[in-house]
Amino acid sequence: MRFLPVLTAVCILSAAATAQTTIRGKVEDVQGTANQFYLDGTIIPVVSNVLNLNLWQGQHAFLDVTNIGTAAAPILRIDAATPTTKMMDMGNLRLGQTKTWEVFAPTGMAAFIFMDWTPNTRFVPIPQFGGAWLMGGQPFLLAGGVTFGGVFQTTYTTPNNPIFLGLEVTSQALVGSQNIWEFSNVDSKTVEN
């Protein structure tokens, strides 16, 4: 009897994993290659049968995506793109320096900023929250607050430890109010001197 609930859960999760999801993000090219792309701020490859992704490099957009890979190794097929603005900006990461991180959203919205190492990024569609979770399984909650004047700002001081040099850090915000929530684009930076 327990087989039926397990089978139902597997079918629901499989359908969700292959369903089209709209996310915020931008396409970047894989350095030193021709026509290979990834979702900026992640390690997730992207492809398209309908769009010339060369024309979308560096442009923030709402991307209609379907995971044609697996949950463990996603590959996002982009079926449509609509230009939009950047929602999450984490500033630069320099050893021992404090920088301002910003989330752009209407005034009065709650904003929560998460961070993780870029190699931990993954694709977990959560359409009820407007998009997909692109962070790892155990991110660090950096800050939370309310937007004022269309922006929530917080500061982050990069630890002054050379062991962090060259590491890539990714951030994503969850923004919302009452029953309407949305994931931001991810942003990533490499820790520098």
C-alpha positions in Angstrom: 0.0 0.0 0.0 2.9 2.4 0.6 4.0 2.0 -3.0 1.2 4.2 -4.3 2.1 7.4 -2.3 5.7 6.9 -3.2 4.9 6.5 -6.9 2.6 9.6 -6.7 5.3 11.7 -5.1 7.9 10.6 -7.8 5.5 11.4 -10.6 4.7 14.9 -9.2 8.4 15.6 -8.6 9.3 14.4 -12.1 6.6 16.6 -13.7 7.8 19.6 -11.7 11.4 19.0 -12.7 10.5 19.0 -16.4 7.9 21.7 -16.3 8.7 25.1 -17.7 9.7 27.7 -15.1 10.3 31.4 -15.4 13.5 32.6 -13.7 15.4 35.9 -13.5 18.9 35.6 -14.8 21.4 36.3 -17.6 23.3 34.2 -20.1 27.1 34.1 -20.1 29.4 32.3 -22.5 31.9 29.7 -21.4 35.3 31.3 -22.0 37.4 29.9 -24.8 34.5 28.0 -26.4 32.0 28.7 -29.3 28.3 28.6 -28.5 28.5 27.1 -25.0 26.7 29.1 -22.3 25.8 29.0 -18.6 23.4 30.8 -16.3 25.4 33.7 -14.9 26.3 33.2 -11.2 25.9 29.4 -11.4 27.6 26.4 -12.9 24.4 25.5 -14.8 24.7 25.1 -18.6 22.0 26.7 -20.8 21.0 25.9 -24.4 18.3 27.0 -26.7 16.6 25.7 -29.8 14.8 29.0 -30.5 17.1 31.8 -29.3 20.5 32.9 -30.4 22.1 33.0 -27.0 25.0 35.1 -28.3 22.5 38.0 -28.5 21.4 37.5 -24.9 24.8 37.5 -23.2 25.0 39.9 -20.3 21.3 40.9 -20.6 19.2 40.5 -17.5 16.0 38.7 -18.5 13.0 36.7 -17.5 14.0 33.3 -18.9 11.4 30.6 -19.6 13.4 27.4 -18.9 13.0 23.7 -18.8 15.5 21.4 -17.2 16.5 18.9 -19.9 19.2 17.4 -17.7 18.8 15.8 -14.3 18.2 17.1 -10.8 21.9 16.4 -10.0 23.2 17.8 -13.3 20.7 20.3 -14.7 20.9 21.7 -18.2 18.4 24.5 -18.8 16.8 24.9 -22.2 15.7 28.5 -22.7 12.5 28.7 -24.7 11.9 32.5 -24.3 13.5 35.6 -22.9 12.1 39.0 -22.0 14.5 41.8 -20.9 14.2 43.0 -17.3 16.3 44.7 -14.7 18.8 43.3 -12.2 17.2 42.6 -8.9 20.3 41.4 -6.8 23.7 43.1 -6.8 26.3 41.8 -4.4 29.1 44.4 -5.1 32.7 43.2 -5.1 34.4 40.8 -2.8 37.8 42.1 -1.7 39.8 40.6 1.3 39.1 42.6 4.5 36.9 45.2 2.7 33.2 46.0 3.4 31.0 46.4 0.4 27.3 47.2 0.0 24.9 44.5 -1.4 21.6 45.6 -2.8 18.2 44.1 -3.7 16.0 46.2 -5.9 12.2 45.8 -5.3 9.2 47.9 -4.6 9.2 49.7 -1.3 7.8 47.7 1.7 8.8 44.3 0.4 10.6 41.8 2.6 14.0 40.8 1.3 16.3 37.9 2.4 19.8 37.5 0.9 21.4 34.1 0.8 25.0 33.3 -0.1 26.9 30.1 -1.0 29.9 28.9 -2.9 29.2 29.0 -6.7 30.1 25.3 -7.3 27.1 24.5 -4.9 24.5 26.1 -7.2 21.7 24.0 -8.5 18.2 24.3 -10.1 15.2 23.7 -7.9 12.0 25.1 -9.5 9.5 26.5 -7.0 6.8 28.2 -9.1 4.8 29.1 -6.0 7.7 31.4 -5.1 8.1 32.8 -8.6 11.0 31.1 -10.1 13.7 28.7 -8.9 16.1 28.3 -6.0 19.5 28.4 -7.6 21.6 28.2 -4.4 23.1 25.1 -2.7 21.3 23.0 -0.2 22.7 24.8 2.9 23.2 28.5 2.0 24.1 31.1 4.6 21.4 33.7 5.3 23.4 36.9 5.1 20.7 39.5 5.8 17.0 40.2 5.8 15.0 43.4 6.0 12.5 45.6 4.2 13.0 47.6 1.1 12.9 51.4 1.4 12.9 53.7 -1.6 12.9 50.7 -3.9 16.1 49.1 -2.5 17.2 46.9 0.5 20.9 47.4 1.3 23.2 45.6 3.6 27.0 45.4 4.0 29.3 42.4 3.9 32.9 42.3 5.0 35.0 39.7 3.2 37.1 37.9 5.7 40.8 39.0 5.5 42.1 35.5 5.0 44.1 34.7 1.8 42.6 31.2 1.9 39.5 32.7 0.3 41.4 34.3 -2.7 40.0 33.1 -6.0 36.9 31.4 -4.5 33.6 32.2 -6.2 30.6 33.2 -4.1 27.0 33.4 -5.3 24.0 35.2 -3.8 20.3 35.1 -4.4 17.5 37.0 -2.7 14.0 36.0 -1.9 11.7 39.0 -2.1 8.0 39.3 -1.2 5.0 40.4 0.7 2.1 38.4 2.1 1.4 35.6 -0.4 3.5 37.0 -3.3 7.2 35.9 -3.4 9.8 36.0 -6.0 13.4 34.8 -6.4 15.9 37.3 -7.7 18.6 36.7 -10.3 21.7 35.2 -8.8 24.9 37.3 -8.7 28.4 36.0 -8.2 31.8 37.4 -7.6 35.3 36.0 -7.2 37.1 36.9 -4.0 40.0 39.2 -4.9 42.8 41.1 -3.0 
